[in-house]
Amino acid sequence: EHRRSRRDLAWVATTNFGEGLPWSVLPQMGTEFITERGGTPTQIGSTSLFHLAVTFKFLWSPIVDLFGSKRGWVIATQILLGGGMMAIAAATAAPGFAAFWAVASLFAIVHATHDIACDGCYIQALDPKHHALYAGVRVAAFRVAMILGASVLVTYVATISWILAFGAAGALMLLTALVNAILMPRPSAAAAAKPAEKG
């Protein structure tokens, strides 16, 4: 029981780290990148539009419920997010911001889909009586990811290269996907049949 709880602690923490990192990459690192490249105030402020994908994720959330498993969606979207961060890294080498906006907009949709899958998997994989035990871990892991992006990657790595900064974020995301593929449980058929609450 103790070992199983430690495993739950590990996948809950890494999954929520994986939720927080895209939040850091889109508005925080994106804003710093556009500012550093001399973007206008309108262009800088427009990074808040990336949150629209999360606001409207209810429009496609039934797809995540109806097709495949929540675990499969989590891992697949984490891999796509890792690749997306590396694509954003490549887009920073292009002149202007058109390539950055195009890639980041698609990234925002995958990020919102990842949120849907993570919430559903968390509900399915853990006994409802144990949800509160991991609430603090979820918040802490999310915040660590955001702080990592806003401080370490922007303050230190981005001073060397934005390609390196976004690329490092992508590598962290792919590592998160690998860890989750190993540690995340496979909910029973009965649990998987439960409708997931939307966060």
N, C-alpha and C positions, 0 to 999 in steps of 0.2 A: 504493500500500500504506500509506504514511504517513497519507494523508488518510482512508483507510478505517479505520485504527486509531483516529484521533482521533474519528471518528464513533462507533465502538464504545465508546470511552471515555465519550462524552457520553451515549449512551442507557443504558449500564450504570449510570452515576452517577445520572442522573435517575430511572431505574426504581427503584433502591434507595433514593433519597431518598423516592420515593413509597411504599416499603414502611415506612420509618422514621416518616414523619409520622403515620400512623394509630396507631402504637404510642405516640406522644407524646400524641395527642389523647385516646385512650381512658383509660389508667390515670393518666397524669401530669396533663394538663389537667383531666380529669374529677375526679380526686381533689382538685385545688386548687379547682375550682368548688364541689364539695359541701362542702368544708371552709369556704370563704369564705361560703357560704350557711347555715352553721350546722348542717350535717348531723351525725348521731350517729356515734360511732366505728364502729358496725356498718355504717352506710350508706357511710362513707368506705372502710372495708376491703373492702366488697363490690365495689369497682371491679376488684378482682383477678379477679372472675368473668368479666370480658370476655375473659380469656385462654383460657377454655374453648373458644371458637370455634376458636382456633388449635390447641388440643390435639386436638379432634375433627374437624378438617378432612378427615382421611382418609376420613370417611364419605361425603363428596360429591366428593372429588377425582376419582373416575372420570368424573363428568359433564364436568369441564373437559377431560379427556383425550379423551372420545368426541365431544363436540359443539363445532364451531367450531375456530378456531385459537388458539394460546396468545397470539399478538399481539393478536388481537381481544378475548380475555378480559381481557388486561392493560389495554388502553385503555378498554374498557367499564366495568370495575370501578373504574378511576381516576376516570372521570366520575361514577360512582355514589358513590364516596367523597367527591369534591368536593361533590356535592349533599348527601350525608349530613352532612358537617361544617356546611354551611349550615343543614340541618334541625336539627342539634343547637344551633346558634346561636339559632334561633327558639325551640327548646324551653326554653332558659335563661330566656326571658321569662315562661314559665308558672309559676304558683305551685307549690311543692313540687318533687318530683323524678320524678313519675310519667312525664311527657312525656319528660324527659331519658333515663330508663332505657329507655323503649320504643324511642326512636329510636336510642340508643346500642347497644342489643342487636342491632338489625338491622344497624347499621353494623359491628359486630364480625364478623358472618357474612360481609359483603361484604369486609371487610378480610382475613379468613382465605382467602377465595376468591382475592383478589388475590395473596396470598402464593403460592398453588398455581400460578397462571398465570405469575407472575414467575419462579419457579424453573424451570418447564418451558420458558419462552421463552429463558432464559439458556442452558440446556443445548442447546436446538435451534439457536439462532442463532449460537453461537460454536463454533469448532473446539475439540474437547476439549483439544488441546495448548495452547490459549491461555487456558483457564479460570483458571489460576493467575496470569496476568498482571493480571487484573482483581480478584483477591480483595481486595487492599487498598483499591481504589477502592470496592468494594461496601460494605465495613465502614465506611469513612470517610463515604460518602454517607448511610448509614443513621444513623450517630451524629450527623451534622450536623443531620439532620431532627429527631432526638429532642432535641438541645440547643436547637434553634430553638423547639420547642414548650414545653420545660420552662423556658427562660430568657426569651427575647425575648417570646413571646406571653403567657406567664403573668406575668412580672415587670413588663413595660411595658404591653402592649396591654390585658391583662385589667384593669389598674387603671383603665382608661378605661371599658371595657365588655366583658362576656363575649360578648355578641353580636358585637362587633367582633373579638374574639380568635378565636372559632371560625369566624367568617366569613372572616377573613384566612387561616386554615388551609385553608378550602375553596377560596378563590381560588388559593392556592399549588398545591393538588392538581389543580385544573382546568388550571392552567398546565403542570403536569407532564404531564398527559394530552395536551395540545396538542403539547408538545415530543416526547413519545414517539411520537405519531401521525406526526410528521414524520421522526424519526430512526430509529425501530426498524426493523430489517430484516424482510423477509418470508422466513422460512426456506423452503428448497427442499422440494419434495414428499417427497423421500427423508428429509430431516432431520425434517420434521414427522411422519413415520410412526414415528420412533423413540419408544419409550415414555419418558416423562420420569421422572427420579428424583425422589423426593419429599423435600423438605427439612423 
